[in-house]
Amino acid sequence: MSETKTAAIIGGGVIGGGWAARFLLNGWDVVVSDPDPEVERKVGEVLANARRSLPALSDVTVPKEGKLRFATSLAEAVAGADWIQESAPERLDIKHKVFAEIQAHCRTDALIGSSTSGFKPSELQQGAARPEQIFVAHPFNPVYLLPVIELVGVQQTVERAKEVLDGIGMKPLIVRKEIDAHIADRFLEAVWREALWLIKDGIATTQEIDDVIRFGFGMRWAQMGLFETYRIAGGEAGMRHFIAQFGPCLSWPWTKLMDVPELTAELTDMIADQSDAQSGMHSIRELERIRDDNLVAMMRALKGRNWGAGELLNAQDARNKPPLPTAIDKPLETLSRVIPIDWMDYNGHMNESRYGQVFSDAGDVVMHMVGADPDYIASGLSYFTVSNEISYINETHLGDVIHVRTQVLEARGKKLRLYHEMIRTTDDELLATCNQLLLHVSLETRRTCEPEGEVLERITALGEAQSKLPKPASMRD
Ligand SMILES: NC(=O)c1ccc[n+]([C@@H]2O[C@H](COP(=O)([O-])OP(=O)(O)OC[C@H]3O[C@@H](n4cnc5c(N)ncnc54)[C@H](O)[C@@H]3O)[C@@H](O)[C@H]2O)c1
């Protein structure tokens, strides 16, 4: 991003706090306006959760966090903002008042999104000075982790909004026509209504309903959604067979979807009591952290598969990937990243196997620097690691920002010896070192051989330049 952009967050509750975190951790400056005297604490708590989870989705350098401030008035908050996100309570009269004040003080080219779960843009725009400026940008909780945003509004405006959201790692979905509750909440409401009936009729408890989701179809939905899953369920004949087989059930009286159970005090007590029995041993903050850690672990698993939400994360990493080091006459900065949740072990620190991954990734950067890149590998030549001598010096914890500094100790012929120091970026603490030996190989014979062409020239030049450097401090100790 060439210059820092500013997002004004109007309403800093559950959703506004999540938006603030999403923008801030993607390098935007953020101004929050909310009449609640507790707003700084509330946003601070959401931000703390976001800081320990969102950066851990990345396998490359994360953007530098933007600046956060709390405005004394809505007018001050929106004055210079590029994006304004309204996340006030779900009441049309409040939203109309907020939009009128926003439009009286914001730039005419600012984007004004509303987090509304249910209102249509035409309802939000009633009485607005510039109706086309207001659109629905409906997120999902936690906004800092879940990528999808439903965009509804004037085409030109939502296309501009889409570009911004792409840049902060989200998955904007432009809804074709406005409709109450957009797409996802209509769908979720059907599931919610049926769940209420199952509890009211004594068929299932809150725990049992959650179990059929989390041990079953919820996992399918997270990676393939509804239709791709049902296509497979149709067997070789796919979707047509699925519809032929299960379509008739739709007219059987299985569901009570058109009918809404009355939320009497008795039913509310039943649900709340069951929910207390199921989850009351955890505070809401604990549950949020459990949810976030699970989401990060699941999204990282999908990243390894380059599928669904994981494919989106890989695309974001490709955008944030730093250029390869070019100065060869000083130690090489080969890696910078955050330590994610799925790298932790039962001792509450990073598992030793992950150090191997960090140093392997750092070694790959040196390979790419000398031209031993995917094209070179496809031509049948590569490097194999034959030894890694790792020293674990200090504990590495969840969320630590680390970088690796690499020196080439030897680069002659087939031999490439690297010395990596893994350092915690925040306090410069040395966490681990690795003395790594790589040998150049032919992928055809699976035996060592001399590097060829430009790779040979570059590796020799790199080795010579680095041989003039003093030994790394940790080698001398
Ligand atoms: N909670 C969810 O899961 C969820 C998901 C998606 C969208 N939404 C939508 O997001 C919006 C906000 O919901 P929430 O769950 O964050 O509610 P919330 O009650 O947690 O937060 C609303 C915030 O707005 C503030 N507020 C009240 N009047 C205001 C005003 N005039 N100007 C500025 N701020 C004002 C309140 O002090 C409060 O902090 C709603 O439109 C809701 O439909 C909620």
The ligand as an SDF file (V2000), in Angstrom:
LIG
                    3D

 44 48  0  0  0  0  0  0  0  0999 V2000
  -23.0530  -10.1180   16.5440 N   0  0  0  0  0  0  0  0  0  0  0  0
  -22.9750  -10.7270   15.3800 C   0  0  0  0  0  0  0  0  0  0  0  0
  -22.6790  -11.9290   15.3060 O   0  0  0  0  0  0  0  0  0  0  0  0
  -23.1810   -9.9640   14.0890 C   0  0  0  0  0  0  0  0  0  0  0  0
  -22.7250  -10.5460   12.8860 C   0  0  0  0  0  0  0  0  0  0  0  0
  -22.8230   -9.8210   11.7100 C   0  0  0  0  0  0  0  0  0  0  0  0
  -23.3910   -8.5620   11.7200 C   0  0  0  0  0  0  0  0  0  0  0  0
  -23.8610   -8.0060   12.8880 N   0  0  0  0  0  0  0  0  0  0  0  0
  -24.4320   -6.6580   12.8180 C   0  0  0  0  0  0  0  0  0  0  0  0
  -23.4700   -5.7450   13.3300 O   0  0  0  0  0  0  0  0  0  0  0  0
  -24.1230   -4.6340   13.9290 C   0  0  0  0  0  0  0  0  0  0  0  0
  -23.6050   -4.4650   15.3390 C   0  0  0  0  0  0  0  0  0  0  0  0
  -23.8690   -5.6400   16.0810 O   0  0  0  0  0  0  0  0  0  0  0  0
  -22.9940   -6.0730   17.3510 P   0  0  0  0  0  0  0  0  0  0  0  0
  -23.2680   -7.5080   17.5630 O   0  0  0  0  0  0  0  0  0  0  0  0
  -21.5920   -5.5940   17.2280 O   0  0  0  0  0  0  0  0  0  0  0  0
  -23.7350   -5.2320   18.5030 O   0  0  0  0  0  0  0  0  0  0  0  0
  -23.1400   -4.6910   19.8900 P   0  0  0  0  0  0  0  0  0  0  0  0
  -24.2980   -4.4270   20.7450 O   0  0  0  0  0  0  0  0  0  0  0  0
  -22.0590   -5.6060   20.3930 O   0  0  0  0  0  0  0  0  0  0  0  0
  -22.4480   -3.3070   19.4600 O   0  0  0  0  0  0  0  0  0  0  0  0
  -23.1250   -2.1720   19.0630 C   0  0  0  0  0  0  0  0  0  0  0  0
  -22.3090   -0.9690   19.4810 C   0  0  0  0  0  0  0  0  0  0  0  0
  -22.8700    0.2070   18.9180 O   0  0  0  0  0  0  0  0  0  0  0  0
  -22.7420    1.2540   19.8700 C   0  0  0  0  0  0  0  0  0  0  0  0
  -23.6730    2.3150   19.5270 N   0  0  0  0  0  0  0  0  0  0  0  0
  -24.9570    2.5150   19.9300 C   0  0  0  0  0  0  0  0  0  0  0  0
  -25.4450    3.6350   19.3740 N   0  0  0  0  0  0  0  0  0  0  0  0
  -24.4470    4.1660   18.6190 C   0  0  0  0  0  0  0  0  0  0  0  0
  -24.3310    5.3510   17.8220 C   0  0  0  0  0  0  0  0  0  0  0  0
  -25.3460    6.1780   17.6820 N   0  0  0  0  0  0  0  0  0  0  0  0
  -23.1420    5.5770   17.1900 N   0  0  0  0  0  0  0  0  0  0  0  0
  -22.1220    4.7410   17.3290 C   0  0  0  0  0  0  0  0  0  0  0  0
  -22.1850    3.6070   18.0660 N   0  0  0  0  0  0  0  0  0  0  0  0
  -23.3330    3.3280   18.7040 C   0  0  0  0  0  0  0  0  0  0  0  0
  -23.0150    0.5720   21.2070 C   0  0  0  0  0  0  0  0  0  0  0  0
  -22.4870    1.3320   22.2850 O   0  0  0  0  0  0  0  0  0  0  0  0
  -22.2930   -0.7590   21.0040 C   0  0  0  0  0  0  0  0  0  0  0  0
  -20.9350   -0.6940   21.4560 O   0  0  0  0  0  0  0  0  0  0  0  0
  -25.6190   -4.9280   13.8280 C   0  0  0  0  0  0  0  0  0  0  0  0
  -26.1450   -4.2630   12.7000 O   0  0  0  0  0  0  0  0  0  0  0  0
  -25.6740   -6.4390   13.6270 C   0  0  0  0  0  0  0  0  0  0  0  0
  -26.8140   -6.8590   12.9150 O   0  0  0  0  0  0  0  0  0  0  0  0
  -23.7480   -8.6770   14.0730 C   0  0  0  0  0  0  0  0  0  0  0  0
  1  2  1  0
  2  3  2  0
  2  4  1  0
  4  5  1  0
  4 44  2  0
  5  6  2  0
  6  7  1  0
  7  8  2  0
  8  9  1  0
  8 44  1  0
  9 10  1  0
  9 42  1  0
 10 11  1  0
 11 12  1  0
 11 40  1  0
 12 13  1  0
 13 14  1  0
 14 15  2  0
 14 16  1  0
 14 17  1  0
 17 18  1  0
 18 19  2  0
 18 20  1  0
 18 21  1  0
 21 22  1  0
 22 23  1  0
 23 24  1  0
 23 38  1  0
 24 25  1  0
 25 26  1  0
 25 36  1  0
 26 27  1  0
 26 35  1  0
 27 28  2  0
 28 29  1  0
 29 30  1  0
 29 35  2  0
 30 31  1  0
 30 32  2  0
 32 33  1  0
 33 34  2  0
 34 35  1  0
 36 37  1  0
 36 38  1  0
 38 39  1  0
 40 41  1  0
 40 42  1  0
 42 43  1  0
M  CHG  2   8   1  16  -1
M  END
$$$$
